[in-house]
């Protein structure tokens, strides 16, 4: 089985979201919210496009404001 993307419009806030689901059913990536379906699908496509070429970088410290 392969990983898959699922996307939907929330009934609570009418925003669009997507998940990347692992073959075992776990959520690997949870998106931010998007106003339109097209914006959601564009972001999903960007994840698909860049995931193979993304650099992995360990941060020494994270500060939250």
Buried (B, 14 or more C-beta within 10 A) or exposed (E): EEEEBEBEBEEEEEBBBBBBBBEEEEEEBEBEEBEEEEEBBEBBEEBEEEEEEEEEEEEEEEEEE
